Each structure stands twice: as C-alpha cells, then as structure tokens.
Amino acid sequence: MVDPHSYTYEDKQTKRLRSHADAFRYSDAMERLAELRRDRPEQYDQLNPVSRISLGHYEIAKAAAVQLGRNVSAPTDREV
C-alpha cells in the first residue's frame, strides 16, 4: 500500500506548480508593472519593495499557468 503522505520530488513539484497556477488571476496593474520594469527600469527600481515582490509572485503564478496550458491573457467582456 502506498502512503498518501509520502511524495516523490516530482509530486511535490507538480503540486507546487498547480498551486501557483491556481493562484493566478490576470491583473492590469501587474501587467503595467512588468511593462514598467521592461521599458523604464530606472523608474521601476524606485518603486517600493512590496510592489516588486508582488510582481515576482504574479509572474511566478503566470509562468506556472502557462506551463500547464492555461489562458493567461486579459479577460474579454464576455469572460468577466
């Protein structure tokens, strides 16, 4: 019998990936922050650390959603 509480490394990684992907919600504000970091890094560097950390979490969740084949584009009026 397999112990349901013993996970292999791959199982832990899969669980973490799904958890991040499930947490992803499209955000215009986070997309603008990512654009600011890309286009005007000097202004981005002056933002408070909480904003930069939030963007990091958002991008991790977005990458996980992409890896699992989920839609990460902006919702249309019909999807809201």
PyMOL Python script that loads the backbone (N, CA, C, O; Angstrom):
from pymol import cmd

cmd.read_pdbstr("""\
ATOM      1  N   MET A   1       0.836  -1.180   0.000  1.00  0.00           N
ATOM      2  CA  MET A   1       0.000   0.000   0.000  1.00  0.00           C
ATOM      3  C   MET A   1       0.884   1.248   0.000  1.00  0.00           C
ATOM      4  O   MET A   1       1.877   1.315   0.724  1.00  0.00           O
ATOM      5  N   VAL A   2       0.517   2.221  -0.808  1.00  0.00           N
ATOM      6  CA  VAL A   2       1.285   3.453  -0.932  1.00  0.00           C
ATOM      7  C   VAL A   2       0.819   4.442   0.123  1.00  0.00           C
ATOM      8  O   VAL A   2      -0.377   4.682   0.288  1.00  0.00           O
ATOM      9  N   ASP A   3       1.776   5.007   0.828  1.00  0.00           N
ATOM     10  CA  ASP A   3       1.458   6.004   1.844  1.00  0.00           C
ATOM     11  C   ASP A   3       1.074   7.310   1.142  1.00  0.00           C
ATOM     12  O   ASP A   3       1.887   7.863   0.400  1.00  0.00           O
ATOM     13  N   PRO A   4      -0.147   7.815   1.359  1.00  0.00           N
ATOM     14  CA  PRO A   4      -0.568   9.030   0.653  1.00  0.00           C
ATOM     15  C   PRO A   4       0.194  10.272   1.088  1.00  0.00           C
ATOM     16  O   PRO A   4       0.115  11.308   0.428  1.00  0.00           O
ATOM     17  N   HIS A   5       0.927  10.182   2.182  1.00  0.00           N
ATOM     18  CA  HIS A   5       1.665  11.338   2.669  1.00  0.00           C
ATOM     19  C   HIS A   5       3.118  11.351   2.224  1.00  0.00           C
ATOM     20  O   HIS A   5       3.838  12.309   2.504  1.00  0.00           O
ATOM     21  N   SER A   6       3.555  10.319   1.546  1.00  0.00           N
ATOM     22  CA  SER A   6       4.926  10.310   1.048  1.00  0.00           C
ATOM     23  C   SER A   6       4.906  10.644  -0.440  1.00  0.00           C
ATOM     24  O   SER A   6       4.357   9.906  -1.258  1.00  0.00           O
ATOM     25  N   TYR A   7       5.502  11.743  -0.754  1.00  0.00           N
ATOM     26  CA  TYR A   7       5.536  12.220  -2.132  1.00  0.00           C
ATOM     27  C   TYR A   7       6.948  12.091  -2.676  1.00  0.00           C
ATOM     28  O   TYR A   7       7.931  12.214  -1.945  1.00  0.00           O
ATOM     29  N   THR A   8       7.024  11.848  -3.941  1.00  0.00           N
ATOM     30  CA  THR A   8       8.324  11.912  -4.585  1.00  0.00           C
ATOM     31  C   THR A   8       8.611  13.374  -4.871  1.00  0.00           C
ATOM     32  O   THR A   8       7.722  14.219  -4.767  1.00  0.00           O
ATOM     33  N   TYR A   9       9.844  13.671  -5.230  1.00  0.00           N
ATOM     34  CA  TYR A   9      10.221  15.048  -5.557  1.00  0.00           C
ATOM     35  C   TYR A   9       9.339  15.597  -6.675  1.00  0.00           C
ATOM     36  O   TYR A   9       8.909  16.749  -6.630  1.00  0.00           O
ATOM     37  N   GLU A  10       9.079  14.771  -7.665  1.00  0.00           N
ATOM     38  CA  GLU A  10       8.254  15.204  -8.794  1.00  0.00           C
ATOM     39  C   GLU A  10       6.835  15.533  -8.339  1.00  0.00           C
ATOM     40  O   GLU A  10       6.241  16.497  -8.822  1.00  0.00           O
ATOM     41  N   ASP A  11       6.289  14.752  -7.424  1.00  0.00           N
ATOM     42  CA  ASP A  11       4.949  15.029  -6.933  1.00  0.00           C
ATOM     43  C   ASP A  11       4.890  16.371  -6.214  1.00  0.00           C
ATOM     44  O   ASP A  11       3.923  17.117  -6.373  1.00  0.00           O
ATOM     45  N   LYS A  12       5.913  16.685  -5.426  1.00  0.00           N
ATOM     46  CA  LYS A  12       5.964  17.973  -4.732  1.00  0.00           C
ATOM     47  C   LYS A  12       6.044  19.113  -5.737  1.00  0.00           C
ATOM     48  O   LYS A  12       5.382  20.137  -5.577  1.00  0.00           O
ATOM     49  N   GLN A  13       6.850  18.934  -6.764  1.00  0.00           N
ATOM     50  CA  GLN A  13       6.984  19.971  -7.776  1.00  0.00           C
ATOM     51  C   GLN A  13       5.677  20.174  -8.541  1.00  0.00           C
ATOM     52  O   GLN A  13       5.297  21.307  -8.838  1.00  0.00           O
ATOM     53  N   THR A  14       5.001  19.089  -8.856  1.00  0.00           N
ATOM     54  CA  THR A  14       3.727  19.181  -9.569  1.00  0.00           C
ATOM     55  C   THR A  14       2.685  19.873  -8.703  1.00  0.00           C
ATOM     56  O   THR A  14       1.920  20.709  -9.183  1.00  0.00           O
ATOM     57  N   LYS A  15       2.662  19.520  -7.432  1.00  0.00           N
ATOM     58  CA  LYS A  15       1.714  20.148  -6.514  1.00  0.00           C
ATOM     59  C   LYS A  15       1.981  21.644  -6.398  1.00  0.00           C
ATOM     60  O   LYS A  15       1.047  22.446  -6.409  1.00  0.00           O
ATOM     61  N   ARG A  16       3.247  22.018  -6.286  1.00  0.00           N
ATOM     62  CA  ARG A  16       3.621  23.431  -6.197  1.00  0.00           C
ATOM     63  C   ARG A  16       3.242  24.166  -7.489  1.00  0.00           C
ATOM     64  O   ARG A  16       2.717  25.279  -7.436  1.00  0.00           O
ATOM     65  N   LEU A  17       3.501  23.560  -8.628  1.00  0.00           N
ATOM     66  CA  LEU A  17       3.173  24.166  -9.908  1.00  0.00           C
ATOM     67  C   LEU A  17       1.667  24.415 -10.013  1.00  0.00           C
ATOM     68  O   LEU A  17       1.243  25.502 -10.404  1.00  0.00           O
ATOM     69  N   ARG A  18       0.874  23.423  -9.670  1.00  0.00           N
ATOM     70  CA  ARG A  18      -0.590  23.581  -9.712  1.00  0.00           C
ATOM     71  C   ARG A  18      -1.059  24.657  -8.738  1.00  0.00           C
ATOM     72  O   ARG A  18      -1.965  25.431  -9.048  1.00  0.00           O
ATOM     73  N   SER A  19      -0.444  24.702  -7.572  1.00  0.00           N
ATOM     74  CA  SER A  19      -0.808  25.709  -6.572  1.00  0.00           C
ATOM     75  C   SER A  19      -0.546  27.112  -7.094  1.00  0.00           C
ATOM     76  O   SER A  19      -1.382  28.004  -6.948  1.00  0.00           O
ATOM     77  N   HIS A  20       0.615  27.302  -7.703  1.00  0.00           N
ATOM     78  CA  HIS A  20       0.931  28.620  -8.277  1.00  0.00           C
ATOM     79  C   HIS A  20      -0.028  28.953  -9.412  1.00  0.00           C
ATOM     80  O   HIS A  20      -0.529  30.075  -9.495  1.00  0.00           O
ATOM     81  N   ALA A  21      -0.281  27.996 -10.274  1.00  0.00           N
ATOM     82  CA  ALA A  21      -1.167  28.238 -11.412  1.00  0.00           C
ATOM     83  C   ALA A  21      -2.590  28.556 -10.950  1.00  0.00           C
ATOM     84  O   ALA A  21      -3.260  29.407 -11.535  1.00  0.00           O
ATOM     85  N   ASP A  22      -3.048  27.872  -9.902  1.00  0.00           N
ATOM     86  CA  ASP A  22      -4.386  28.128  -9.375  1.00  0.00           C
ATOM     87  C   ASP A  22      -4.501  29.526  -8.775  1.00  0.00           C
ATOM     88  O   ASP A  22      -5.587  30.106  -8.753  1.00  0.00           O
ATOM     89  N   ALA A  23      -3.392  30.067  -8.291  1.00  0.00           N
ATOM     90  CA  ALA A  23      -3.400  31.392  -7.669  1.00  0.00           C
ATOM     91  C   ALA A  23      -3.404  32.511  -8.703  1.00  0.00           C
ATOM     92  O   ALA A  23      -3.667  33.662  -8.356  1.00  0.00           O
ATOM     93  N   PHE A  24      -3.117  32.197  -9.970  1.00  0.00           N
ATOM     94  CA  PHE A  24      -3.004  33.254 -10.971  1.00  0.00           C
ATOM     95  C   PHE A  24      -4.356  33.857 -11.310  1.00  0.00           C
ATOM     96  O   PHE A  24      -5.310  33.147 -11.629  1.00  0.00           O
ATOM     97  N   ARG A  25      -4.419  35.174 -11.238  1.00  0.00           N
ATOM     98  CA  ARG A  25      -5.560  35.970 -11.702  1.00  0.00           C
ATOM     99  C   ARG A  25      -4.978  37.127 -12.495  1.00  0.00           C
ATOM    100  O   ARG A  25      -4.120  37.852 -11.990  1.00  0.00           O
ATOM    101  N   TYR A  26      -5.428  37.310 -13.724  1.00  0.00           N
ATOM    102  CA  TYR A  26      -4.916  38.382 -14.559  1.00  0.00           C
ATOM    103  C   TYR A  26      -5.100  39.719 -13.850  1.00  0.00           C
ATOM    104  O   TYR A  26      -6.151  39.980 -13.265  1.00  0.00           O
ATOM    105  N   SER A  27      -4.075  40.561 -13.906  1.00  0.00           N
ATOM    106  CA  SER A  27      -4.126  41.867 -13.272  1.00  0.00           C
ATOM    107  C   SER A  27      -3.527  42.915 -14.203  1.00  0.00           C
ATOM    108  O   SER A  27      -2.364  42.827 -14.597  1.00  0.00           O
ATOM    109  N   ASP A  28      -4.341  43.906 -14.545  1.00  0.00           N
ATOM    110  CA  ASP A  28      -3.836  45.007 -15.370  1.00  0.00           C
ATOM    111  C   ASP A  28      -2.706  45.741 -14.656  1.00  0.00           C
ATOM    112  O   ASP A  28      -1.722  46.131 -15.284  1.00  0.00           O
ATOM    113  N   ALA A  29      -2.845  45.928 -13.355  1.00  0.00           N
ATOM    114  CA  ALA A  29      -1.822  46.645 -12.595  1.00  0.00           C
ATOM    115  C   ALA A  29      -0.486  45.905 -12.636  1.00  0.00           C
ATOM    116  O   ALA A  29       0.561  46.528 -12.813  1.00  0.00           O
ATOM    117  N   MET A  30      -0.515  44.601 -12.477  1.00  0.00           N
ATOM    118  CA  MET A  30       0.724  43.827 -12.511  1.00  0.00           C
ATOM    119  C   MET A  30       1.329  43.812 -13.917  1.00  0.00           C
ATOM    120  O   MET A  30       2.549  43.838 -14.075  1.00  0.00           O
ATOM    121  N   GLU A  31       0.482  43.769 -14.916  1.00  0.00           N
ATOM    122  CA  GLU A  31       0.979  43.822 -16.298  1.00  0.00           C
ATOM    123  C   GLU A  31       1.647  45.170 -16.577  1.00  0.00           C
ATOM    124  O   GLU A  31       2.658  45.234 -17.276  1.00  0.00           O
ATOM    125  N   ARG A  32       1.079  46.237 -16.030  1.00  0.00           N
ATOM    126  CA  ARG A  32       1.700  47.565 -16.193  1.00  0.00           C
ATOM    127  C   ARG A  32       3.040  47.633 -15.451  1.00  0.00           C
ATOM    128  O   ARG A  32       3.991  48.243 -15.940  1.00  0.00           O
ATOM    129  N   LEU A  33       3.111  47.010 -14.278  1.00  0.00           N
ATOM    130  CA  LEU A  33       4.388  46.974 -13.553  1.00  0.00           C
ATOM    131  C   LEU A  33       5.450  46.215 -14.345  1.00  0.00           C
ATOM    132  O   LEU A  33       6.606  46.635 -14.401  1.00  0.00           O
ATOM    133  N   ALA A  34       5.059  45.106 -14.951  1.00  0.00           N
ATOM    134  CA  ALA A  34       6.001  44.332 -15.770  1.00  0.00           C
ATOM    135  C   ALA A  34       6.469  45.161 -16.963  1.00  0.00           C
ATOM    136  O   ALA A  34       7.638  45.117 -17.348  1.00  0.00           O
ATOM    137  N   GLU A  35       5.552  45.902 -17.530  1.00  0.00           N
ATOM    138  CA  GLU A  35       5.902  46.787 -18.656  1.00  0.00           C
ATOM    139  C   GLU A  35       6.848  47.892 -18.194  1.00  0.00           C
ATOM    140  O   GLU A  35       7.802  48.225 -18.897  1.00  0.00           O
ATOM    141  N   LEU A  36       6.594  48.456 -17.027  1.00  0.00           N
ATOM    142  CA  LEU A  36       7.456  49.494 -16.470  1.00  0.00           C
ATOM    143  C   LEU A  36       8.858  48.946 -16.245  1.00  0.00           C
ATOM    144  O   LEU A  36       9.840  49.618 -16.560  1.00  0.00           O
ATOM    145  N   ARG A  37       8.965  47.734 -15.703  1.00  0.00           N
ATOM    146  CA  ARG A  37      10.278  47.133 -15.474  1.00  0.00           C
ATOM    147  C   ARG A  37      11.023  46.930 -16.783  1.00  0.00           C
ATOM    148  O   ARG A  37      12.237  47.119 -16.857  1.00  0.00           O
ATOM    149  N   ARG A  38      10.285  46.543 -17.808  1.00  0.00           N
ATOM    150  CA  ARG A  38      10.898  46.283 -19.112  1.00  0.00           C
ATOM    151  C   ARG A  38      11.287  47.577 -19.821  1.00  0.00           C
ATOM    152  O   ARG A  38      12.383  47.675 -20.374  1.00  0.00           O
ATOM    153  N   ASP A  39      10.392  48.578 -19.810  1.00  0.00           N
ATOM    154  CA  ASP A  39      10.596  49.781 -20.608  1.00  0.00           C
ATOM    155  C   ASP A  39      11.313  50.916 -19.878  1.00  0.00           C
ATOM    156  O   ASP A  39      12.023  51.701 -20.506  1.00  0.00           O
ATOM    157  N   ARG A  40      11.135  51.012 -18.562  1.00  0.00           N
ATOM    158  CA  ARG A  40      11.742  52.106 -17.795  1.00  0.00           C
ATOM    159  C   ARG A  40      12.301  51.560 -16.474  1.00  0.00           C
ATOM    160  O   ARG A  40      11.765  51.841 -15.403  1.00  0.00           O
ATOM    161  N   PRO A  41      13.372  50.788 -16.563  1.00  0.00           N
ATOM    162  CA  PRO A  41      13.921  50.142 -15.370  1.00  0.00           C
ATOM    163  C   PRO A  41      14.341  51.122 -14.270  1.00  0.00           C
ATOM    164  O   PRO A  41      14.295  50.780 -13.089  1.00  0.00           O
ATOM    165  N   GLU A  42      14.746  52.323 -14.646  1.00  0.00           N
ATOM    166  CA  GLU A  42      15.159  53.301 -13.633  1.00  0.00           C
ATOM    167  C   GLU A  42      13.979  53.716 -12.757  1.00  0.00           C
ATOM    168  O   GLU A  42      14.150  53.924 -11.555  1.00  0.00           O
ATOM    169  N   GLN A  43      12.792  53.840 -13.335  1.00  0.00           N
ATOM    170  CA  GLN A  43      11.597  54.146 -12.541  1.00  0.00           C
ATOM    171  C   GLN A  43      11.157  52.930 -11.735  1.00  0.00           C
ATOM    172  O   GLN A  43      10.739  53.063 -10.584  1.00  0.00           O
ATOM    173  N   TYR A  44      11.250  51.762 -12.328  1.00  0.00           N
ATOM    174  CA  TYR A  44      10.874  50.531 -11.631  1.00  0.00           C
ATOM    175  C   TYR A  44      11.729  50.349 -10.380  1.00  0.00           C
ATOM    176  O   TYR A  44      11.218  49.951  -9.333  1.00  0.00           O
ATOM    177  N   ASP A  45      13.011  50.636 -10.480  1.00  0.00           N
ATOM    178  CA  ASP A  45      13.919  50.471  -9.346  1.00  0.00           C
ATOM    179  C   ASP A  45      13.567  51.385  -8.175  1.00  0.00           C
ATOM    180  O   ASP A  45      13.975  51.125  -7.044  1.00  0.00           O
ATOM    181  N   GLN A  46      12.820  52.444  -8.433  1.00  0.00           N
ATOM    182  CA  GLN A  46      12.436  53.373  -7.375  1.00  0.00           C
ATOM    183  C   GLN A  46      11.127  52.981  -6.683  1.00  0.00           C
ATOM    184  O   GLN A  46      10.742  53.613  -5.699  1.00  0.00           O
ATOM    185  N   LEU A  47      10.448  51.966  -7.174  1.00  0.00           N
ATOM    186  CA  LEU A  47       9.207  51.513  -6.547  1.00  0.00           C
ATOM    187  C   LEU A  47       9.492  50.874  -5.193  1.00  0.00           C
ATOM    188  O   LEU A  47      10.608  50.438  -4.911  1.00  0.00           O
ATOM    189  N   ASN A  48       8.461  50.832  -4.372  1.00  0.00           N
ATOM    190  CA  ASN A  48       8.660  50.208  -3.068  1.00  0.00           C
ATOM    191  C   ASN A  48       8.838  48.694  -3.238  1.00  0.00           C
ATOM    192  O   ASN A  48       8.356  48.109  -4.208  1.00  0.00           O
ATOM    193  N   PRO A  49       9.533  48.074  -2.289  1.00  0.00           N
ATOM    194  CA  PRO A  49       9.823  46.644  -2.404  1.00  0.00           C
ATOM    195  C   PRO A  49       8.578  45.762  -2.462  1.00  0.00           C
ATOM    196  O   PRO A  49       8.600  44.713  -3.106  1.00  0.00           O
ATOM    197  N   VAL A  50       7.507  46.164  -1.810  1.00  0.00           N
ATOM    198  CA  VAL A  50       6.294  45.341  -1.812  1.00  0.00           C
ATOM    199  C   VAL A  50       5.747  45.198  -3.230  1.00  0.00           C
ATOM    200  O   VAL A  50       5.288  44.121  -3.612  1.00  0.00           O
ATOM    201  N   SER A  51       5.793  46.267  -4.004  1.00  0.00           N
ATOM    202  CA  SER A  51       5.320  46.206  -5.393  1.00  0.00           C
ATOM    203  C   SER A  51       6.177  45.256  -6.217  1.00  0.00           C
ATOM    204  O   SER A  51       5.662  44.475  -7.017  1.00  0.00           O
ATOM    205  N   ARG A  52       7.476  45.330  -6.018  1.00  0.00           N
ATOM    206  CA  ARG A  52       8.371  44.456  -6.787  1.00  0.00           C
ATOM    207  C   ARG A  52       8.201  42.992  -6.377  1.00  0.00           C
ATOM    208  O   ARG A  52       8.239  42.100  -7.225  1.00  0.00           O
ATOM    209  N   ILE A  53       8.017  42.747  -5.087  1.00  0.00           N
ATOM    210  CA  ILE A  53       7.786  41.374  -4.613  1.00  0.00           C
ATOM    211  C   ILE A  53       6.462  40.851  -5.153  1.00  0.00           C
ATOM    212  O   ILE A  53       6.372  39.698  -5.575  1.00  0.00           O
ATOM    213  N   SER A  54       5.437  41.693  -5.141  1.00  0.00           N
ATOM    214  CA  SER A  54       4.125  41.295  -5.668  1.00  0.00           C
ATOM    215  C   SER A  54       4.227  40.931  -7.141  1.00  0.00           C
ATOM    216  O   SER A  54       3.623  39.955  -7.586  1.00  0.00           O
ATOM    217  N   LEU A  55       4.984  41.708  -7.894  1.00  0.00           N
ATOM    218  CA  LEU A  55       5.175  41.398  -9.309  1.00  0.00           C
ATOM    219  C   LEU A  55       5.868  40.056  -9.470  1.00  0.00           C
ATOM    220  O   LEU A  55       5.515  39.283 -10.360  1.00  0.00           O
ATOM    221  N   GLY A  56       6.839  39.770  -8.633  1.00  0.00           N
ATOM    222  CA  GLY A  56       7.526  38.486  -8.699  1.00  0.00           C
ATOM    223  C   GLY A  56       6.577  37.320  -8.465  1.00  0.00           C
ATOM    224  O   GLY A  56       6.620  36.325  -9.189  1.00  0.00           O
ATOM    225  N   HIS A  57       5.726  37.439  -7.462  1.00  0.00           N
ATOM    226  CA  HIS A  57       4.742  36.386  -7.191  1.00  0.00           C
ATOM    227  C   HIS A  57       3.763  36.235  -8.359  1.00  0.00           C
ATOM    228  O   HIS A  57       3.406  35.123  -8.748  1.00  0.00           O
ATOM    229  N   TYR A  58       3.342  37.367  -8.903  1.00  0.00           N
ATOM    230  CA  TYR A  58       2.415  37.354 -10.039  1.00  0.00           C
ATOM    231  C   TYR A  58       3.048  36.636 -11.231  1.00  0.00           C
ATOM    232  O   TYR A  58       2.404  35.811 -11.880  1.00  0.00           O
ATOM    233  N   GLU A  59       4.305  36.952 -11.513  1.00  0.00           N
ATOM    234  CA  GLU A  59       4.971  36.343 -12.668  1.00  0.00           C
ATOM    235  C   GLU A  59       5.235  34.853 -12.464  1.00  0.00           C
ATOM    236  O   GLU A  59       5.189  34.085 -13.424  1.00  0.00           O
ATOM    237  N   ILE A  60       5.507  34.439 -11.241  1.00  0.00           N
ATOM    238  CA  ILE A  60       5.675  33.007 -10.953  1.00  0.00           C
ATOM    239  C   ILE A  60       4.359  32.276 -11.202  1.00  0.00           C
ATOM    240  O   ILE A  60       4.338  31.211 -11.819  1.00  0.00           O
ATOM    241  N   ALA A  61       3.265  32.856 -10.719  1.00  0.00           N
ATOM    242  CA  ALA A  61       1.952  32.238 -10.917  1.00  0.00           C
ATOM    243  C   ALA A  61       1.581  32.210 -12.399  1.00  0.00           C
ATOM    244  O   ALA A  61       1.017  31.230 -12.884  1.00  0.00           O
ATOM    245  N   LYS A  62       1.896  33.275 -13.105  1.00  0.00           N
ATOM    246  CA  LYS A  62       1.584  33.342 -14.539  1.00  0.00           C
ATOM    247  C   LYS A  62       2.391  32.301 -15.316  1.00  0.00           C
ATOM    248  O   LYS A  62       1.857  31.629 -16.200  1.00  0.00           O
ATOM    249  N   ALA A  63       3.665  32.171 -14.989  1.00  0.00           N
ATOM    250  CA  ALA A  63       4.509  31.178 -15.671  1.00  0.00           C
ATOM    251  C   ALA A  63       4.013  29.762 -15.403  1.00  0.00           C
ATOM    252  O   ALA A  63       4.038  28.913 -16.294  1.00  0.00           O
ATOM    253  N   ALA A  64       3.567  29.508 -14.184  1.00  0.00           N
ATOM    254  CA  ALA A  64       3.027  28.183 -13.868  1.00  0.00           C
ATOM    255  C   ALA A  64       1.755  27.918 -14.658  1.00  0.00           C
ATOM    256  O   ALA A  64       1.548  26.814 -15.161  1.00  0.00           O
ATOM    257  N   ALA A  65       0.907  28.931 -14.767  1.00  0.00           N
ATOM    258  CA  ALA A  65      -0.333  28.773 -15.541  1.00  0.00           C
ATOM    259  C   ALA A  65      -0.022  28.506 -17.013  1.00  0.00           C
ATOM    260  O   ALA A  65      -0.664  27.667 -17.644  1.00  0.00           O
ATOM    261  N   VAL A  66       0.955  29.214 -17.553  1.00  0.00           N
ATOM    262  CA  VAL A  66       1.364  28.990 -18.941  1.00  0.00           C
ATOM    263  C   VAL A  66       1.894  27.569 -19.105  1.00  0.00           C
ATOM    264  O   VAL A  66       1.568  26.890 -20.079  1.00  0.00           O
ATOM    265  N   GLN A  67       2.701  27.126 -18.165  1.00  0.00           N
ATOM    266  CA  GLN A  67       3.278  25.779 -18.245  1.00  0.00           C
ATOM    267  C   GLN A  67       2.198  24.707 -18.230  1.00  0.00           C
ATOM    268  O   GLN A  67       2.362  23.651 -18.841  1.00  0.00           O
ATOM    269  N   LEU A  68       1.100  24.970 -17.540  1.00  0.00           N
ATOM    270  CA  LEU A  68       0.002  23.999 -17.501  1.00  0.00           C
ATOM    271  C   LEU A  68      -1.011  24.218 -18.625  1.00  0.00           C
ATOM    272  O   LEU A  68      -2.048  23.555 -18.665  1.00  0.00           O
ATOM    273  N   GLY A  69      -0.714  25.141 -19.530  1.00  0.00           N
ATOM    274  CA  GLY A  69      -1.563  25.353 -20.694  1.00  0.00           C
ATOM    275  C   GLY A  69      -2.809  26.174 -20.432  1.00  0.00           C
ATOM    276  O   GLY A  69      -3.781  26.080 -21.182  1.00  0.00           O
ATOM    277  N   ARG A  70      -2.796  26.963 -19.397  1.00  0.00           N
ATOM    278  CA  ARG A  70      -3.963  27.783 -19.069  1.00  0.00           C
ATOM    279  C   ARG A  70      -3.898  29.130 -19.778  1.00  0.00           C
ATOM    280  O   ARG A  70      -2.823  29.596 -20.156  1.00  0.00           O
ATOM    281  N   ASN A  71      -5.042  29.738 -19.951  1.00  0.00           N
ATOM    282  CA  ASN A  71      -5.143  31.037 -20.594  1.00  0.00           C
ATOM    283  C   ASN A  71      -4.703  32.123 -19.616  1.00  0.00           C
ATOM    284  O   ASN A  71      -5.257  32.232 -18.522  1.00  0.00           O
ATOM    285  N   VAL A  72      -3.717  32.922 -19.998  1.00  0.00           N
ATOM    286  CA  VAL A  72      -3.229  33.995 -19.135  1.00  0.00           C
ATOM    287  C   VAL A  72      -3.447  35.372 -19.748  1.00  0.00           C
ATOM    288  O   VAL A  72      -2.938  36.369 -19.235  1.00  0.00           O
ATOM    289  N   SER A  73      -4.198  35.430 -20.838  1.00  0.00           N
ATOM    290  CA  SER A  73      -4.447  36.710 -21.479  1.00  0.00           C
ATOM    291  C   SER A  73      -5.534  37.482 -20.730  1.00  0.00           C
ATOM    292  O   SER A  73      -6.250  36.931 -19.893  1.00  0.00           O
ATOM    293  N   ALA A  74      -5.635  38.758 -21.052  1.00  0.00           N
ATOM    294  CA  ALA A  74      -6.631  39.610 -20.412  1.00  0.00           C
ATOM    295  C   ALA A  74      -8.035  39.074 -20.712  1.00  0.00           C
ATOM    296  O   ALA A  74      -8.312  38.670 -21.841  1.00  0.00           O
ATOM    297  N   PRO A  75      -8.913  39.067 -19.719  1.00  0.00           N
ATOM    298  CA  PRO A  75     -10.276  38.575 -19.977  1.00  0.00           C
ATOM    299  C   PRO A  75     -11.028  39.540 -20.885  1.00  0.00           C
ATOM    300  O   PRO A  75     -10.834  40.755 -20.833  1.00  0.00           O
ATOM    301  N   THR A  76     -11.876  38.973 -21.702  1.00  0.00           N
ATOM    302  CA  THR A  76     -12.724  39.810 -22.551  1.00  0.00           C
ATOM    303  C   THR A  76     -14.011  40.134 -21.779  1.00  0.00           C
ATOM    304  O   THR A  76     -14.235  39.589 -20.699  1.00  0.00           O
ATOM    305  N   ASP A  77     -14.838  40.998 -22.316  1.00  0.00           N
ATOM    306  CA  ASP A  77     -16.076  41.376 -21.645  1.00  0.00           C
ATOM    307  C   ASP A  77     -16.961  40.167 -21.377  1.00  0.00           C
ATOM    308  O   ASP A  77     -17.668  40.124 -20.370  1.00  0.00           O
ATOM    309  N   ARG A  78     -16.925  39.193 -22.266  1.00  0.00           N
ATOM    310  CA  ARG A  78     -17.772  38.000 -22.096  1.00  0.00           C
ATOM    311  C   ARG A  78     -17.265  37.077 -21.002  1.00  0.00           C
ATOM    312  O   ARG A  78     -18.038  36.297 -20.445  1.00  0.00           O
ATOM    313  N   GLU A  79     -15.961  37.153 -20.683  1.00  0.00           N
ATOM    314  CA  GLU A  79     -15.386  36.263 -19.676  1.00  0.00           C
ATOM    315  C   GLU A  79     -15.522  36.828 -18.262  1.00  0.00           C
ATOM    316  O   GLU A  79     -15.343  36.099 -17.286  1.00  0.00           O
ATOM    317  N   VAL A  80     -15.835  38.106 -18.143  1.00  0.00           N
ATOM    318  CA  VAL A  80     -15.886  38.740 -16.817  1.00  0.00           C
ATOM    319  C   VAL A  80     -17.159  38.416 -16.117  1.00  0.00           C
ATOM    320  O   VAL A  80     -17.374  38.863 -14.990  1.00  0.00           O
TER     321      VAL A  80
END
""", "prot")
cmd.dss("prot")
cmd.show_as("cartoon", "prot")
cmd.util.cbc("prot")
cmd.orient("prot")
